[in-house]
Amino acid sequence: MKKIEAIIRKSQFKAVKDALHEIEVNFFTYWDVTGVGNEKKGHVYRGITYSTTDIQRRYLSVVVSDQFEQKTIQAIIEAAKTGEVGDGKIFVSDIQNTYRIRTGEKGNQALN
């Protein structure tokens, strides 16, 4: 099993959520976060410079079976990509085990 964590633009969340549902990844957790990006300069709008160092993002966390790892990553990349700086990051880590509290099922059975 893999834990896939993605930090994406809030504006791309609906597209990512729909893409995950399309590949039958229907359970994930998300929350709003603020982070600091690589871009050091601000944006100028009508002569006023706005700081872009504090960036509003959405953080997704999903655990999938090994066979869904690449499908899930590809769905997130395709849906979240705008081609601009700040599209986000994806992190993948191994999960030892998972348990469904209600039934006591463990492993892949607990994911569905």
N, C-alpha and C positions, 0 to 999 in steps of 0.2 A: 504494500500500500504506500501511497505517496501523499504528502501534504503539499498542496500548491497554494502559495500565497502570492497575491498580485496587488500591486499598488497602481491604480489607474486614475485617469481623469474622471471627475464626477460626471462630466457631460457624456462620457462613453459608457456609463454604467448600464443603461437600459440595453444597449446593443450587446454588451458582454453577457448580461443576464439572459437575453434571448438566445444568444449563441450557445450558452451552456445548456439551456433547456432543449435546444435543437439536438444536441448530442446526448441527451438524456442524463445530464448531470443536474439533478433537481434539488439537491440539498447543499447549501453552502451558507457561510456566515459572512456578513460584511458590516463595516462601520466607517464613519467619516473620520479622517485623520488630517493633520497638517504636518507638512514636512519642509525640509530645506533642500533645494535642488542644486545642480551644478552651475546654473546660470547666475552670474554675479552682477550683471548690469540690470537696470530697471528698464521698463518700457515707457516711452514718451507718448502722451496723448494730449493734443492741444497745448503743447508747451509745458505740460506738467509731467514730471518723472514719477512713475509709480513703482514701488518695490515689488519684485517678483521672487524674492527669496523665500517667503513663506507661501507655500502652495497648498491649496485645498485639494485633497484627493480622497478616493474611496479605497479601502483595504478589504480584499476578499480573501477568505480562507476556505479551502475545499479539500476534502480527503477523498481520494479515488483509488480504485484498484489499479494495479500496475498496468493492465491493458488499456486503461483510460488516460494514462498520464499524457502521452503525446497528443491525443485528440483534444484533451482539455487545454493544454498549453497552446496548441494551434488555434483553437476557438477564441481564446482570450486575446492572442496576438492579433488575429484578423479583425476582431471586433473593436479592440481598443486603439489600434494604430491610426494616428492622424498624419504621421510623417513629420510632426513638429517636435521641438525640444520639449521634454516633459511628458511623453506618452506613458512612462511608468517603468516598472520592473516586475519580474516574476522570479520567485524563489521556490525551489523544490527540495523537500527533505523526506527522508524515510520515516515511516510510521511502524512501530513495532507491532502494535495490535490495536484493535478497537472493540468496544463493547456497546451493545444496545441495552440501556438501563432497563427498559420495560420488560424485555423478554430474556435477557441474559445471553443472547446470541453474541458470538464474537467473530472477528475476522471479516472476510468479505461479505458474509451473510448479514452482518450488522450495518453495512453501508447502504443496502437497498431498502 
